[in-house]
């Protein structure tokens, strides 16, 4: 077993992965390694799935996994950009599925050589693990990919930490006293921040979603200040008496969607949603209806299933 831990990596300047996707025309793309010979052809259905998810600025990793992302019989293609590693995989006879692994959260990559196969395992904090089998003939390509992955992860971690620090403010230093009055709008963003920090990690996707929610860019910071002042549980209890019925339902829907943003609702997020449901006095039927609708909304792979 040859293990690669990103915390032990040394800086490198190797650039080996070649951009080769024609996303606009959705055509199968043949990727070369810069020396003129072909590596592989990407299926149209894989390109369609990437386009459907709004992914167009990526580079292809020039090897194909010989299993699905959980190691079962199938195939997997990898793509990478400055923020995330993307795996598009399927079991034999099943539709393609897409997984995003934020590079800032990727912590460990294990490469096991057991000829004639290689076994590549990727894992991290709060992200689904990926276990892929590949051919020993692709060993050089996979090792080059690990070198590039090291660089991208380090860069993504640095950007992530800088952005996260920029979101942290000290109550009273950057927010005036009148801004700390709890209003429904500020309480909304306070609850959103409580949700995204419930798993003790904040992804770029979550921060971007918050930015898109705010009509007034000051509201998220004001909400964060209120969360710092009250703490999550006291904040929720105040919102239970402050919000009307429609605001409660809207808040719950947004928090559930925030919990689903990385594709997995983690145990701390489930506990927080359960607590908020009880405080807001939402019925089981109301909660399940919201959860199931959002689950359907975010399962876009159904459009690629064959009739």
N, C-alpha and C positions, 0 to 999 in steps of 0.2 A: 504494500500500500504506500503510495507516494502522496503525502498530504501537503496541501498548499494553504497556509494560513495568511490572510491578507495583512495581519499586523506584523508579520515577519518579512514581508516583501521589501525589496530594495528598489529605488526608482530606476526606470528604464525608458528608453525612447523608441523602442521597436514599434513600428506601425505595419501591420501585416494584413489587416482585414480590408477588403475592397468593396466599395459601394457598387451595387449592381442591380438595383430594383427599379423597374419602370412602373411606379405606382399609379400614375395618372391613367395610363392606357390599360392597366391591369393585365399586361401580357406576361407570359412566363419569361423569366429573366435567366440568362445564362451568365454566370459569374466567372470571371477570370482572375488569376492571381497576379496580374501585371506582367506575366511572361508569355501570354498569348495562348495558353492551353486551357481547355474547359475544365471546370470543377464539377458543376452539377446544374440541373435545371429545377427551378422553383415552380411547383404546381400553381396553376391559375387560382385554385380554391384557397391556397395559402395567401396569395397576394390580395384576393378579395377580402379575406378576413382582416388582414392588416389595414386595408383601406376602410373597411367598415368601422374599425376602432380608431380611425383618424390618425393612423401611424404612417408617416411618409418620410421622415428624416431619420433613417436607420441605415446600418451597414449589416450585410450578411456575414455570418460566421461560416467559413467555407468547409463545413463538413456536415453530414447528415447523421443524426442518431438513428440507430436501428431498433429503437424501442419507443414507446410513448414516454411521457415525462415521469411516469411512476414506475418505469422499468419493464412494463408488460409489452407483449408483442405489438409492434407498431412502428412509428417513425416520428422524428422530431427535427425541426429546423430551428436554429437560433439566430437572433438578430440583436443588435446592440446599438445604443446611442450614448450620449453623454450622461443620461439620467437612469437608464434601466436596461436590463437584459430581458429580452422577450423570447419566450419559447412557444412555438406553434407545433402542437403534437396531436396525434390521434392513435387510438387503438385500431387495429385492423378491422375494417368494416364499420367504423364509427366516424362521425364528423370531426373536423378539426376543432381544437380548442386552443385558446390563447391565454398564456399566463405572463404577467409582468412581475419582474423582480427588481425593485428599486436598488440600484447599485449601492446607495448609502447604507442599506440594511443587509447587504450580502456579507457574511462573516467568514464562511468556510467553504472551500472547494477541495474535494478529495478525488484523486485520480488513481484508480487501481488498474494495473496492467496484468491481464490474465489471458495470454494469447490463445485464440486469435481475436480476442475482444478487449476493449477498454471499458471501464465503468467510471462514469463521471457523476459525482454527487455534489449538489449545490444546496446550501442551507444558510439561514440567517435569522435575524430577529423579527418575529411577527410576519414572516412570509412563508408560503408553502414551499416545501423542499422539492427538488427536482433530481431524479435519478435516471440517467440515460446510459444505454449501452451503445458503443460505437465499434467500428472495425479497427483492428491494429494497423491497417494500412493508412489510417488517418491520424496516427500518433503525432507526427510532426505538426500537422495543422492544429490539433487540439492543444499541444504545448505552446504553439504560437498564440493561440486564442487565450490561454491562461496568462500569458505575458501581457497581452493587451487588456485583459479583464482587470489585472492588477492596477494598471495605470488608470483606467476609467473609474474603478471603485475608489481609489485614493482621491481623485479629482472630485468625484460626486460627493464623497464624505466631507471634503473641505467646503464645498458650496453649501451643502445641507447644514453644516454646523454654523456657517456664517449667517445663513438665512434664518435659522432657528434663533440664533442670538438676537437678530434684529427684531424678532417678535416678542422678546421678553422685555418688559418694562417694569419699572419700580413705581408702585402706587404713590402718588404724591409728587414724584419727580417729573413725570411726563404727562400726568393727567391732572387737570385742575379739579378742585373739590366739587364744583357743580356738575362735572361730567360723571361723577360717581353715583348720581341718583339712579336707582334701578328703574328702568323703563322696559316695556315689552321688547323693543328692538335691541337694547343693550343686553337684556337678559337672554335673548336668543343667541347672541354671539358668545356670551359667557358660557352658556350651555354647550355650544358647539366646541369651544376650547376645552371644556371639561371632557367631552367625548374623545377628541383627538389625542389627549394626553392620558387617557385611561389605560392604554397599553404601554405607557412610558416611552413612546416613540412617536415622532411626528414626521410624516412623509411629505415629500414635495407635492404629491397629488392632493393631500389634505389641505395644505396651505393654499394651493391654487384654487381649490374648491371654495375656501373661505373668501378669498379675494373676489371670486366671481359672484358670491352671495351679497356682497356689500355695495349698496348704492353710495353710501358715504364711507370713504376709506378710514375715517376716524372711528367708526363703530366697532370694528374688531378689536382695536386696542382698548377702547373703553370697556368692552365686554371682558377682555382679559384682566383689566384692572379690577372689575367687579368679582371675577372668579378668585383673584388673589385676596380680595377683602373678605369675602364670605366663606370661601371653600365650597366644594361641589354640593354637599348635602344641604347645607343651609341655603345655598342659592336655589336649589330645586324646590325647597319648601316655600321660599318666597315666591317663586314662579307659580307654584300651585295655587296661590291666592291671587296673584297679579293677573294671570292670563285668563282670557275667556275660552270657551270650549273650542272654537275654531283655531285659536292661536295654539292651544295645547296639541291639537291634532297635527297642525302644521309643524310645530317644533319636533314632535315625535317622528314625523316622516323625514325631516331633514337630518335628524340624529341617526336614524336607522340607515339612511343613505350614506351618511358620513362613515358609519361603521363598516359599510360594504365596499368602500372605495378601493381597498386593496384586495378585494375578492374573498376575504375571510372575515367573519364576525368572531373576534377572539373572546375568550372567557371573561376578561375584565369588562369588555364592551357589553357583553350580554348581561352581566351583573348590574352595570350602570343603567342599561335600558329597563331592566326589571324594576330597579329602585324608582326610576323616574315614572314609569307606568303606574306604580302604586301611589306615588305622591300626587301625580296629576289626576288620579282616579279614573284612568281609562280602563274600559272593560277588556276582557280577553278577546272578544270579537273585534273590537276596534283595533287593538294592537296587531292581531293576526292578519286582519284585512290589509293594514298598511304594510306590514312586513312582506306578505305574499305578493302584493302588487309590485313592490320595489324589487323583490327577487325576480319576478317575471320581467320587469323592465330592464334589468341588468344582465339577463341571460340572452344576449344577442346572437349567440351561436345557433339558435334555432333557425335563423334565416339561411343557414348553410346546409341544413339537413335535407336529404333527398326525400321526395315524396314516394 
